[in-house]
Structure formats: C-alpha cells, structure tokens
Amino acid sequence: MDHWFQMEDLGGPEQPMLEGYTTLGRLSRGRALLGIGAAWYEREHAGLGVPFPPMSERFERLEEALRVCLQMWGPEDGPYEGTHYRLVETVNVPAAYGEPHPPILIGGSGERKTLRLVAQYAQMCNLFGESTEVVAHKLDVLRGHCERLGTDYDAIEKSIVLAADPAGDPDGLLRDMEGYAALGVDTVCVGPAGEDPVAWTTAVCEHVVPRLDAV
C-alpha cells in the first residue's frame, strides 16, 4: 500500500513496507483503481517530516485531489486553482488505461464528509466490516447522500475490510458473508495472517473461495 511506514499492528516502521506502484502497474492490466482517503497514520508523517494538517484541512485537500485527478483524466489539461493545490497544467501522460477513468475508491466510514465524497466522486466505497448492523447504517447514510446529490447509489460498488481471518474460521466467515451480501456488499478485502502468506493464500483460494462462490 502507499505508506512509508509499516502498520504498527504488523510490526511498525522497523518492518518492510514494500513499494507497490511499480509492481501493480506491471500486473494490473487495466484493473487498477484509485484508492484514496484523508490520511490517518500520523506517526509516519511526524517521522518523515511530512505535514499532517488538522482533519478538516485533510478533507479539503482530499476533495481537491479528487477534482485534480478527474481533470487530469478528462479532456481539460489546463490549470487548476484550488485553496490548497494550484497546478499550471493537468497533463496526464500516458493516459489512463480505463475509460472514462480508473474507478475511484474512497476509504473510510465518516458519515458527514467521507460518505458524501463517495456519493459525489467515487465509484466504490470501502467500509470497516465491524458488523452487518454497522455496515447497514453506513450504507443508509451513503444512500441519503446520493439522493441529495442526485447520484446513483446502485452504481457505487460496496466493499468492506475484514479484520477476521477467513482461513481460521471459514464457517463463521460464510455466515457473515451471507449477511453482507444481503446488504449489497460486492467486495470483501482481507489480508494474509501468520508468517506464511503463500500458504495462507493457497488455503483461502482452495478452501474458502469456492464456498464463497455459492453464497
């Protein structure tokens, strides 16, 4: 992921944080999307001397960044004048592979700002899979923002991040997935647990994914 420091629950800055863009650019074959948020990992900002402004300003910068990206991906390559970002040109060469542009995923569950930005700019949301009740509430909030902005709620792909290990409790995962699927969740993001990510991935692909297909 696009962090400089490894996550603290994965060992912190002393552990490797592999640079992902080069590899992903080689492998995506047009499947890439822009995942973006308002920043949260203050320790890496402080550690590397990168500004970490107050949350309100971070959300202002996030919205401007979304506008810059959409302008770069569109036919207009002229200047962009924002409060925080000022670009003389918005040239994007080489052009994005996807049409009309790569899907935008905005991560976070904040009801007033984050989900409003999803409704206004994004094609995907990414919520924390705390429970079906919490996700149902967040999706209701997102639907309300879409109705106010005149955007299509059904066109937004719904994704969640799970902290649970699907390989450790496949039966429990499948029960949870039935509930999330009923809410309209399309994508579930999980990550390898333990010290052998290859073995974990093999186990999930061989024993969990086939059962998920039947949900």
N, C-alpha and C positions, 0 to 999 in steps of 0.2 A: 504493500500500500504506500501511499505518498506521504510517509512520515520519515523524519530524520532519526528519531529515537525509537527503539523498540518499545512496545507497550509494556507498562510496568507489570501486568499480570503474566507476561511472557519473559520476564527477566530484566526489563528495564534497559537503559542505554548501553549497558555493558554487553548485551547480546546483539547479534547481527540484525540489521534491518536492510534487507536486500532491495536495491533499486529496481522497481518493477516496470517502468515505462518502456525500456528497451526490449525486454522480453515480451511484454504484452503487445507492443507494436509489431513484433515479428509474428506473433501467434494469432492475433485477433481475427484477421481476415474479414474485417468489416463488422465484427461483433462487439467492438469497443463501445463503451458508453462513458459519459462524463458523470462521475460521482463526485458531488461537491457538497460542502457544508460550511458552517460558520466558525469552525475551529474550536477545539476544546482542550488540547493537550498542552497546557501552559508550561509544563516543565521543559519541553523541548524548545519552546520559544525562548524562555529565560536562559536555558543552557547554551543556546546558539546566538543569542542577541537579536532575535527576530521580534519585531514589535507584536505585542498581544493586547490590542486595544480593548476597551470595555465591550460587553456583549452587544449593546445597541449599535456601536460602530461596526462591529464584526458583521452584523446582519445587514447594515447599509452597504458594506463592502461586498458581501455575498450577492446582494441583488445587483449591484453594479457589475460585478464579474459575470453574472448571468447575461446581462444586457450586452456586455462586450463580446462574449462568446457568440451570442446569437447574431450580432452584427458581423463578426468575422466570418461566420458560416453563411451569411446571406450575401446578396448582390452588392451591398454597400460596403466599400472599403475605405471610406473617408474617415474623418476624425470622430473621436468620441469624447465628449466633455461631461464628466461626472463630478461629483463632490470630492471623491477620493481618487479617481483614476481619470487621467487625461491622455489620450492617445492621438497622435497626429495622423496615423494611418492604422487601419484594422485589416491589414493584408494577412491572408491565411494561405500559405503555400508550403507544401502541397495541400490541395483541397481535401476536406474530409471525405472519407470513403462512403459513409452512409448518406442517404437522402431523406429529407432535406438537410439533415444534420445528424450527428450522433445523438442517440437518446440521452436526455438529461435525467439523472437520478439525484435527488436531494435527500440527504440523510438527516434523520432527526425526527422527533415527535412533538416539538413545541407547537402548541395549538394556535397561538396568536400570530406568530411570524413564520415559522418553518413550514407548516402545512399550508399557509396562504401562498408562500412562494412555490410550493409544489403545484398548487392549483393554477397558479398564474404562468409558470415557466416550464414545468417538468413533465416528463412522460413516465416517470417512475418515482414512487416514494420508497423509503426504507425505514421501517419502524422497528423498535425493540419488541421482540416476541415475549413479552412478560406473561401474558395470559390472553386467552381469547376475549375476555371481557375488556381488557385494556385496549387491545387492538380494535375491537368493535367500536369502542368510543372514539378512538383516534380517527378511524375511517369515517365515522359520522361527522366529525369536525371537518375532515377534508371534503366530504360531500357538500357541507354547508358553504365552505369557501368556493367550491366550484359553482354552486348555484348563484352565489353573489357575483362572481366574476364572469359568469356565462361560459364556463369551460366544461368539457365533457369528463365527468367523473369516471365513467366506464372506460374511457380511453387511457386512463392512468394505470400502469402496471403496479400492483401492490406487492411489495416484498418486505420480509421481516428478517431480523438477525436473531438466531437462537444461541443461547449460551450452553444449552444442553448438548450432550454428546450422543448423536444418533446411533453410533456403533455400540454404545454402552447400554442403551435401553430402547431397542427398536420397537418393541410393543408400545411403550409409552409414547414414543415419537409418532407412531402411526395414529394413535388415539388423538394426540394433539393436532396432527395434520388434518384430520377429518374436520375438526372444529375451525381451523384456519381456512381450509378450502371453502367451507360453507360461507365464510365472510368475504370470499373473493380474493384471497391471497394467492398470487400466482407463483411467487419465487420465495424460497427459503434459503438463507445464507448460513452456512456452518463452516467450521474450521477444524483442522486436524487436532486431535487430543493425543497426549502422550509423546514419547520420544521417537516414534517411527511413523512419520506421516505417510510413507508409501504403504505400509501395512494397513494403516487406518483407512486410507482412501480405497484400497483394494477391498477391505471388508465392507465399507459403506456401499461401494458400487456393486458388489456381488450379492450382498445380503439385505441391504436396506432399500436401495433404489428400485429394484424390481417390485418390492412390496408397495412402495410409494406409487408406482405407476397404476396400481389397482385402486388407489384411494379415490 
